[in-house]
Amino acid sequence: MTDINAKAVIAEVTALPETVEKVRGLLCDYGRIVRQEPGNRAFACRQVDGRPDKFVVYEVYADQAAFETHLSAPENARLNAKLGTLVQGAGSVLTFLIPVE
């Protein structure tokens, strides 16, 4: 059964070629923090096969309030500040998901 209140999102970042290892480390460290948030239900970081510079993070939060709490956490701001000079573009690209069942 799908929890219709859950907030699911995919975040994608593309590391600069010389920063792939640094970005990987930051995302792994961040994942350990996010998984401890009370409203977090999932945080899975992966690299795209054949594209080691491209990272995809699948996140699920209990509800919109839990997601907003996550966004306002100081760790979120710190990660985004660190990623700013290490990734292409303006940072992560977010895709919000909705249930189909």
N, CA, C and O atoms as CSV, one atom per row, in Angstrom:
chain,resi,resn,atom,element,x,y,z
A,1,MET,N,N,0.842,-1.185,0.000
A,1,MET,CA,C,0.000,0.000,0.000
A,1,MET,C,C,0.887,1.248,0.000
A,1,MET,O,O,1.868,1.306,0.743
A,2,THR,N,N,0.564,2.218,-0.801
A,2,THR,CA,C,1.324,3.451,-0.914
A,2,THR,C,C,0.843,4.461,0.109
A,2,THR,O,O,-0.358,4.644,0.308
A,3,ASP,N,N,1.798,5.114,0.754
A,3,ASP,CA,C,1.465,6.188,1.686
A,3,ASP,C,C,1.298,7.467,0.870
A,3,ASP,O,O,2.286,8.052,0.427
A,4,ILE,N,N,0.056,7.903,0.670
A,4,ILE,CA,C,-0.192,9.061,-0.191
A,4,ILE,C,C,0.346,10.351,0.399
A,4,ILE,O,O,0.485,11.339,-0.322
A,5,ASN,N,N,0.654,10.373,1.692
A,5,ASN,CA,C,1.198,11.577,2.313
A,5,ASN,C,C,2.708,11.683,2.179
A,5,ASN,O,O,3.277,12.749,2.414
A,6,ALA,N,N,3.363,10.594,1.806
A,6,ALA,CA,C,4.817,10.601,1.702
A,6,ALA,C,C,5.269,11.553,0.602
A,6,ALA,O,O,4.603,11.704,-0.423
A,7,LYS,N,N,6.404,12.188,0.832
A,7,LYS,CA,C,7.001,13.102,-0.138
A,7,LYS,C,C,8.241,12.421,-0.695
A,7,LYS,O,O,9.207,12.192,0.033
A,8,ALA,N,N,8.219,12.096,-1.987
A,8,ALA,CA,C,9.348,11.430,-2.636
A,8,ALA,C,C,9.976,12.370,-3.653
A,8,ALA,O,O,9.279,13.089,-4.369
A,9,VAL,N,N,11.290,12.354,-3.705
A,9,VAL,CA,C,12.011,13.248,-4.600
A,9,VAL,C,C,13.277,12.556,-5.096
A,9,VAL,O,O,13.892,11.757,-4.389
A,10,ILE,N,N,13.643,12.883,-6.321
A,10,ILE,CA,C,14.925,12.467,-6.872
A,10,ILE,C,C,15.744,13.738,-7.061
A,10,ILE,O,O,15.288,14.697,-7.684
A,11,ALA,N,N,16.956,13.733,-6.516
A,11,ALA,CA,C,17.885,14.850,-6.688
A,11,ALA,C,C,19.049,14.358,-7.543
A,11,ALA,O,O,19.631,13.310,-7.267
A,12,GLU,N,N,19.381,15.118,-8.576
A,12,GLU,CA,C,20.478,14.741,-9.462
A,12,GLU,C,C,21.526,15.837,-9.469
A,12,GLU,O,O,21.209,17.021,-9.577
A,13,VAL,N,N,22.787,15.421,-9.352
A,13,VAL,CA,C,23.896,16.364,-9.445
A,13,VAL,C,C,24.950,15.774,-10.372
A,13,VAL,O,O,25.152,14.561,-10.421
A,14,THR,N,N,25.605,16.649,-11.095
A,14,THR,CA,C,26.693,16.235,-11.972
A,14,THR,C,C,27.964,16.908,-11.490
A,14,THR,O,O,28.095,18.131,-11.539
A,15,ALA,N,N,28.898,16.088,-11.024
A,15,ALA,CA,C,30.159,16.599,-10.499
A,15,ALA,C,C,31.066,17.041,-11.639
A,15,ALA,O,O,31.018,16.487,-12.737
A,16,LEU,N,N,31.885,18.035,-11.366
A,16,LEU,CA,C,32.942,18.375,-12.303
A,16,LEU,C,C,33.908,17.189,-12.331
A,16,LEU,O,O,34.054,16.500,-11.322
A,17,PRO,N,N,34.568,16.939,-13.459
A,17,PRO,CA,C,35.407,15.735,-13.566
A,17,PRO,C,C,36.432,15.579,-12.440
A,17,PRO,O,O,36.682,14.467,-11.976
A,18,GLU,N,N,37.009,16.667,-12.013
A,18,GLU,CA,C,38.055,16.604,-10.986
A,18,GLU,C,C,37.501,16.536,-9.561
A,18,GLU,O,O,38.274,16.452,-8.606
A,19,THR,N,N,36.190,16.571,-9.406
A,19,THR,CA,C,35.598,16.598,-8.061
A,19,THR,C,C,34.721,15.384,-7.749
A,19,THR,O,O,34.036,15.366,-6.727
A,20,VAL,N,N,34.736,14.376,-8.616
A,20,VAL,CA,C,33.844,13.221,-8.446
A,20,VAL,C,C,34.022,12.573,-7.077
A,20,VAL,O,O,33.034,12.311,-6.391
A,21,GLU,N,N,35.247,12.313,-6.670
A,21,GLU,CA,C,35.487,11.644,-5.384
A,21,GLU,C,C,35.042,12.507,-4.214
A,21,GLU,O,O,34.485,11.998,-3.242
A,22,LYS,N,N,35.280,13.795,-4.300
A,22,LYS,CA,C,34.864,14.718,-3.232
A,22,LYS,C,C,33.339,14.742,-3.125
A,22,LYS,O,O,32.794,14.669,-2.024
A,23,VAL,N,N,32.657,14.843,-4.251
A,23,VAL,CA,C,31.189,14.857,-4.251
A,23,VAL,C,C,30.654,13.540,-3.696
A,23,VAL,O,O,29.710,13.541,-2.907
A,24,ARG,N,N,31.244,12.426,-4.098
A,24,ARG,CA,C,30.813,11.120,-3.585
A,24,ARG,C,C,30.924,11.097,-2.055
A,24,ARG,O,O,29.996,10.668,-1.369
A,25,GLY,N,N,32.045,11.552,-1.533
A,25,GLY,CA,C,32.245,11.573,-0.089
A,25,GLY,C,C,31.250,12.464,0.631
A,25,GLY,O,O,30.721,12.090,1.677
A,26,LEU,N,N,30.992,13.644,0.076
A,26,LEU,CA,C,30.027,14.562,0.695
A,26,LEU,C,C,28.628,13.954,0.728
A,26,LEU,O,O,27.930,14.048,1.737
A,27,LEU,N,N,28.223,13.334,-0.371
A,27,LEU,CA,C,26.883,12.738,-0.426
A,27,LEU,C,C,26.755,11.544,0.519
A,27,LEU,O,O,25.715,11.360,1.151
A,28,CYS,N,N,27.804,10.740,0.616
A,28,CYS,CA,C,27.766,9.601,1.548
A,28,CYS,C,C,27.661,10.086,2.987
A,28,CYS,O,O,26.861,9.564,3.764
A,29,ASP,N,N,28.469,11.086,3.346
A,29,ASP,CA,C,28.413,11.643,4.703
A,29,ASP,C,C,27.040,12.243,4.981
A,29,ASP,O,O,26.473,12.049,6.057
A,30,TYR,N,N,26.516,12.968,4.007
A,30,TYR,CA,C,25.212,13.607,4.162
A,30,TYR,C,C,24.107,12.567,4.331
A,30,TYR,O,O,23.190,12.750,5.131
A,31,GLY,N,N,24.200,11.489,3.581
A,31,GLY,CA,C,23.205,10.425,3.687
A,31,GLY,C,C,23.117,9.862,5.096
A,31,GLY,O,O,22.025,9.587,5.591
A,32,ARG,N,N,24.267,9.691,5.745
A,32,ARG,CA,C,24.259,9.178,7.118
A,32,ARG,C,C,23.537,10.129,8.061
A,32,ARG,O,O,22.890,9.687,9.010
A,33,ILE,N,N,23.640,11.422,7.811
A,33,ILE,CA,C,22.950,12.424,8.636
A,33,ILE,C,C,21.449,12.407,8.346
A,33,ILE,O,O,20.635,12.352,9.268
A,34,VAL,N,N,21.091,12.454,7.072
A,34,VAL,CA,C,19.679,12.531,6.676
A,34,VAL,C,C,18.904,11.306,7.145
A,34,VAL,O,O,17.752,11.422,7.563
A,35,ARG,N,N,19.525,10.142,7.076
A,35,ARG,CA,C,18.827,8.917,7.495
A,35,ARG,C,C,18.449,8.937,8.975
A,35,ARG,O,O,17.609,8.149,9.410
A,36,GLN,N,N,19.061,9.830,9.746
A,36,GLN,CA,C,18.744,9.955,11.174
A,36,GLN,C,C,17.609,10.946,11.433
A,36,GLN,O,O,17.108,11.027,12.554
A,37,GLU,N,N,17.198,11.699,10.413
A,37,GLU,CA,C,16.106,12.655,10.591
A,37,GLU,C,C,14.814,11.894,10.884
A,37,GLU,O,O,14.536,10.884,10.237
A,38,PRO,N,N,14.024,12.363,11.849
A,38,PRO,CA,C,12.806,11.641,12.231
A,38,PRO,C,C,11.839,11.381,11.082
A,38,PRO,O,O,11.206,10.325,11.053
A,39,GLY,N,N,11.704,12.301,10.142
A,39,GLY,CA,C,10.744,12.142,9.054
A,39,GLY,C,C,11.292,11.471,7.813
A,39,GLY,O,O,10.557,11.276,6.846
A,40,ASN,N,N,12.584,11.108,7.817
A,40,ASN,CA,C,13.167,10.473,6.640
A,40,ASN,C,C,12.792,9.003,6.590
A,40,ASN,O,O,12.894,8.286,7.585
A,41,ARG,N,N,12.357,8.565,5.415
A,41,ARG,CA,C,12.008,7.155,5.207
A,41,ARG,C,C,13.012,6.452,4.295
A,41,ARG,O,O,13.157,5.230,4.351
A,42,ALA,N,N,13.705,7.223,3.455
A,42,ALA,CA,C,14.708,6.638,2.557
A,42,ALA,C,C,15.653,7.720,2.070
A,42,ALA,O,O,15.246,8.857,1.832
A,43,PHE,N,N,16.909,7.358,1.927
A,43,PHE,CA,C,17.915,8.211,1.310
A,43,PHE,C,C,18.916,7.265,0.664
A,43,PHE,O,O,19.746,6.670,1.352
A,44,ALA,N,N,18.841,7.124,-0.655
A,44,ALA,CA,C,19.716,6.217,-1.390
A,44,ALA,C,C,20.446,6.995,-2.470
A,44,ALA,O,O,19.823,7.581,-3.355
A,45,CYS,N,N,21.760,6.997,-2.395
A,45,CYS,CA,C,22.578,7.714,-3.374
A,45,CYS,C,C,23.236,6.703,-4.308
A,45,CYS,O,O,23.793,5.701,-3.862
A,46,ARG,N,N,23.164,6.976,-5.590
A,46,ARG,CA,C,23.752,6.102,-6.607
A,46,ARG,C,C,24.465,6.954,-7.652
A,46,ARG,O,O,24.187,8.142,-7.815
A,47,GLN,N,N,25.402,6.300,-8.357
A,47,GLN,CA,C,26.017,6.907,-9.523
A,47,GLN,C,C,25.417,6.245,-10.753
A,47,GLN,O,O,25.071,5.064,-10.729
A,48,VAL,N,N,25.300,7.009,-11.816
A,48,VAL,CA,C,24.759,6.486,-13.064
A,48,VAL,C,C,25.816,5.591,-13.715
A,48,VAL,O,O,26.970,5.994,-13.863
A,49,ASP,N,N,25.420,4.390,-14.097
A,49,ASP,CA,C,26.321,3.441,-14.738
A,49,ASP,C,C,26.908,4.066,-15.998
A,49,ASP,O,O,26.171,4.525,-16.872
A,50,GLY,N,N,28.215,4.082,-16.087
A,50,GLY,CA,C,28.886,4.662,-17.242
A,50,GLY,C,C,29.073,6.164,-17.163
A,50,GLY,O,O,29.696,6.759,-18.042
A,51,ARG,N,N,28.541,6.786,-16.119
A,51,ARG,CA,C,28.665,8.238,-15.908
A,51,ARG,C,C,29.073,8.489,-14.453
A,51,ARG,O,O,28.235,8.907,-13.654
A,52,PRO,N,N,30.318,8.248,-14.093
A,52,PRO,CA,C,30.723,8.384,-12.697
A,52,PRO,C,C,30.571,9.798,-12.144
A,52,PRO,O,O,30.601,10.000,-10.930
A,53,ASP,N,N,30.408,10.768,-13.027
A,53,ASP,CA,C,30.229,12.151,-12.575
A,53,ASP,C,C,28.782,12.462,-12.194
A,53,ASP,O,O,28.514,13.502,-11.592
A,54,LYS,N,N,27.848,11.573,-12.535
A,54,LYS,CA,C,26.426,11.845,-12.305
A,54,LYS,C,C,25.908,11.037,-11.121
A,54,LYS,O,O,25.988,9.808,-11.099
A,55,PHE,N,N,25.372,11.765,-10.133
A,55,PHE,CA,C,24.834,11.169,-8.917
A,55,PHE,C,C,23.324,11.372,-8.874
A,55,PHE,O,O,22.816,12.442,-9.209
A,56,VAL,N,N,22.618,10.327,-8.455
A,56,VAL,CA,C,21.168,10.374,-8.314
A,56,VAL,C,C,20.850,9.966,-6.881
A,56,VAL,O,O,21.299,8.924,-6.405
A,57,VAL,N,N,20.069,10.804,-6.199
A,57,VAL,CA,C,19.680,10.526,-4.819
A,57,VAL,C,C,18.167,10.382,-4.775
A,57,VAL,O,O,17.431,11.269,-5.208
A,58,TYR,N,N,17.713,9.249,-4.245
A,58,TYR,CA,C,16.287,8.988,-4.061
A,58,TYR,C,C,15.978,9.206,-2.590
A,58,TYR,O,O,16.561,8.562,-1.718
A,59,GLU,N,N,15.047,10.126,-2.323
A,59,GLU,CA,C,14.700,10.464,-0.945
A,59,GLU,C,C,13.197,10.334,-0.737
A,59,GLU,O,O,12.409,10.664,-1.623
A,60,VAL,N,N,12.807,9.853,0.434
A,60,VAL,CA,C,11.398,9.792,0.804
A,60,VAL,C,C,11.268,10.319,2.227
A,60,VAL,O,O,12.038,9.963,3.118
A,61,TYR,N,N,10.263,11.183,2.411
A,61,TYR,CA,C,9.967,11.769,3.721
A,61,TYR,C,C,8.534,11.429,4.086
A,61,TYR,O,O,7.695,11.228,3.208
A,62,ALA,N,N,8.253,11.364,5.371
A,62,ALA,CA,C,6.935,10.943,5.861
A,62,ALA,C,C,5.813,11.784,5.273
A,62,ALA,O,O,4.736,11.269,4.971
A,63,ASP,N,N,6.067,13.084,5.109
A,63,ASP,CA,C,5.042,13.997,4.601
A,63,ASP,C,C,5.707,15.315,4.218
A,63,ASP,O,O,6.923,15.465,4.343
A,64,GLN,N,N,4.911,16.262,3.756
A,64,GLN,CA,C,5.433,17.560,3.330
A,64,GLN,C,C,6.144,18.271,4.476
A,64,GLN,O,O,7.189,18.887,4.265
A,65,ALA,N,N,5.595,18.194,5.678
A,65,ALA,CA,C,6.216,18.856,6.834
A,65,ALA,C,C,7.601,18.281,7.110
A,65,ALA,O,O,8.533,19.031,7.400
A,66,ALA,N,N,7.746,16.970,7.025
A,66,ALA,CA,C,9.053,16.344,7.247
A,66,ALA,C,C,10.041,16.779,6.166
A,66,ALA,O,O,11.217,17.005,6.455
A,67,PHE,N,N,9.571,16.898,4.926
A,67,PHE,CA,C,10.430,17.356,3.836
A,67,PHE,C,C,10.869,18.797,4.071
A,67,PHE,O,O,12.038,19.126,3.871
A,68,GLU,N,N,9.952,19.652,4.491
A,68,GLU,CA,C,10.295,21.047,4.762
A,68,GLU,C,C,11.274,21.162,5.926
A,68,GLU,O,O,12.172,22.004,5.903
A,69,THR,N,N,11.102,20.318,6.944
A,69,THR,CA,C,12.054,20.299,8.056
A,69,THR,C,C,13.433,19.907,7.542
A,69,THR,O,O,14.438,20.502,7.931
A,70,HIS,N,N,13.480,18.915,6.678
A,70,HIS,CA,C,14.744,18.494,6.067
A,70,HIS,C,C,15.391,19.654,5.303
A,70,HIS,O,O,16.585,19.911,5.450
A,71,LEU,N,N,14.603,20.343,4.497
A,71,LEU,CA,C,15.143,21.448,3.703
A,71,LEU,C,C,15.699,22.568,4.564
A,71,LEU,O,O,16.665,23.226,4.178
A,72,SER,N,N,15.100,22.791,5.724
A,72,SER,CA,C,15.538,23.896,6.581
A,72,SER,C,C,16.658,23.498,7.541
A,72,SER,O,O,17.142,24.336,8.301
A,73,ALA,N,N,17.073,22.242,7.518
A,73,ALA,CA,C,18.143,21.782,8.410
A,73,ALA,C,C,19.466,22.444,8.029
A,73,ALA,O,O,19.759,22.602,6.844
A,74,PRO,N,N,20.263,22.830,9.016
A,74,PRO,CA,C,21.554,23.462,8.720
A,74,PRO,C,C,22.465,22.573,7.872
A,74,PRO,O,O,23.242,23.080,7.063
A,75,GLU,N,N,22.375,21.268,8.049
A,75,GLU,CA,C,23.210,20.350,7.264
A,75,GLU,C,C,22.899,20.452,5.774
A,75,GLU,O,O,23.795,20.311,4.942
A,76,ASN,N,N,21.646,20.695,5.437
A,76,ASN,CA,C,21.248,20.852,4.041
A,76,ASN,C,C,21.915,22.088,3.436
A,76,ASN,O,O,22.451,22.034,2.329
A,77,ALA,N,N,21.878,23.182,4.160
A,77,ALA,CA,C,22.509,24.416,3.677
A,77,ALA,C,C,24.017,24.230,3.536
A,77,ALA,O,O,24.614,24.705,2.570
A,78,ARG,N,N,24.633,23.539,4.496
A,78,ARG,CA,C,26.078,23.307,4.432
A,78,ARG,C,C,26.447,22.445,3.225
A,78,ARG,O,O,27.421,22.730,2.528
A,79,LEU,N,N,25.667,21.393,2.984
A,79,LEU,CA,C,25.965,20.546,1.830
A,79,LEU,C,C,25.853,21.349,0.541
A,79,LEU,O,O,26.748,21.290,-0.302
A,80,ASN,N,N,24.777,22.092,0.380
A,80,ASN,CA,C,24.591,22.864,-0.849
A,80,ASN,C,C,25.698,23.889,-1.045
A,80,ASN,O,O,26.126,24.127,-2.174
A,81,ALA,N,N,26.166,24.497,0.036
A,81,ALA,CA,C,27.270,25.456,-0.068
A,81,ALA,C,C,28.546,24.752,-0.528
A,81,ALA,O,O,29.274,25.272,-1.374
A,82,LYS,N,N,28.814,23.576,0.024
A,82,LYS,CA,C,30.016,22.828,-0.364
A,82,LYS,C,C,29.933,22.345,-1.807
A,82,LYS,O,O,30.932,22.370,-2.527
A,83,LEU,N,N,28.755,21.909,-2.233
A,83,LEU,CA,C,28.599,21.391,-3.593
A,83,LEU,C,C,28.680,22.486,-4.647
A,83,LEU,O,O,28.982,22.209,-5.808
A,84,GLY,N,N,28.413,23.721,-4.257
A,84,GLY,CA,C,28.312,24.829,-5.202
A,84,GLY,C,C,29.439,24.928,-6.203
A,84,GLY,O,O,29.195,25.176,-7.384
A,85,THR,N,N,30.676,24.739,-5.756
A,85,THR,CA,C,31.823,24.871,-6.660
A,85,THR,C,C,32.300,23.527,-7.201
A,85,THR,O,O,33.257,23.471,-7.973
A,86,LEU,N,N,31.635,22.446,-6.796
A,86,LEU,CA,C,32.077,21.103,-7.180
A,86,LEU,C,C,31.220,20.465,-8.263
A,86,LEU,O,O,31.591,19.429,-8.815
A,87,VAL,N,N,30.076,21.073,-8.572
A,87,VAL,CA,C,29.140,20.464,-9.516
A,87,VAL,C,C,28.833,21.408,-10.672
A,87,VAL,O,O,29.045,22.618,-10.588
A,88,GLN,N,N,28.328,20.821,-11.750
A,88,GLN,CA,C,27.920,21.614,-12.905
A,88,GLN,C,C,26.585,22.284,-12.629
A,88,GLN,O,O,25.759,21.760,-11.882
A,89,GLY,N,N,26.382,23.430,-13.227
A,89,GLY,CA,C,25.102,24.123,-13.091
A,89,GLY,C,C,24.918,24.740,-11.720
A,89,GLY,O,O,25.882,25.045,-11.017
A,90,ALA,N,N,23.656,24.915,-11.358
A,90,ALA,CA,C,23.315,25.616,-10.117
A,90,ALA,C,C,23.119,24.662,-8.946
A,90,ALA,O,O,22.528,25.051,-7.939
A,91,GLY,N,N,23.595,23.432,-9.049
A,91,GLY,CA,C,23.419,22.470,-7.962
A,91,GLY,C,C,22.534,21.328,-8.383
A,91,GLY,O,O,22.536,20.919,-9.544
A,92,SER,N,N,21.775,20.815,-7.434
A,92,SER,CA,C,20.963,19.633,-7.727
A,92,SER,C,C,19.685,19.999,-8.478
A,92,SER,O,O,19.099,21.063,-8.280
A,93,VAL,N,N,19.282,19.087,-9.335
A,93,VAL,CA,C,18.025,19.199,-10.062
A,93,VAL,C,C,17.048,18.254,-9.368
A,93,VAL,O,O,17.311,17.057,-9.251
A,94,LEU,N,N,15.924,18.795,-8.912
A,94,LEU,CA,C,14.947,18.006,-8.170
A,94,LEU,C,C,13.782,17.592,-9.057
A,94,LEU,O,O,13.271,18.385,-9.847
A,95,THR,N,N,13.376,16.343,-8.914
A,95,THR,CA,C,12.186,15.817,-9.566
A,95,THR,C,C,11.298,15.249,-8.473
A,95,THR,O,O,11.699,14.328,-7.761
A,96,PHE,N,N,10.096,15.788,-8.335
A,96,PHE,CA,C,9.164,15.334,-7.306
A,96,PHE,C,C,8.291,14.222,-7.875
A,96,PHE,O,O,7.821,14.307,-9.009
A,97,LEU,N,N,8.083,13.191,-7.085
A,97,LEU,CA,C,7.346,12.012,-7.520
A,97,LEU,C,C,5.996,11.935,-6.816
A,97,LEU,O,O,5.856,12.348,-5.665
A,98,ILE,N,N,5.010,11.401,-7.524
A,98,ILE,CA,C,3.684,11.198,-6.931
A,98,ILE,C,C,3.300,9.730,-7.101
A,98,ILE,O,O,3.756,9.076,-8.038
A,99,PRO,N,N,2.465,9.210,-6.202
A,99,PRO,CA,C,2.072,7.804,-6.312
A,99,PRO,C,C,1.209,7.555,-7.551
A,99,PRO,O,O,0.448,8.421,-7.982
A,100,VAL,N,N,1.346,6.364,-8.104
A,100,VAL,CA,C,0.501,5.971,-9.230
A,100,VAL,C,C,-0.489,4.891,-8.827
A,100,VAL,O,O,-1.313,4.481,-9.645
A,101,GLU,N,N,-0.432,4.430,-7.613
A,101,GLU,CA,C,-1.377,3.410,-7.152
A,101,GLU,C,C,-2.020,3.829,-5.861
A,101,GLU,O,O,-2.847,3.096,-5.317
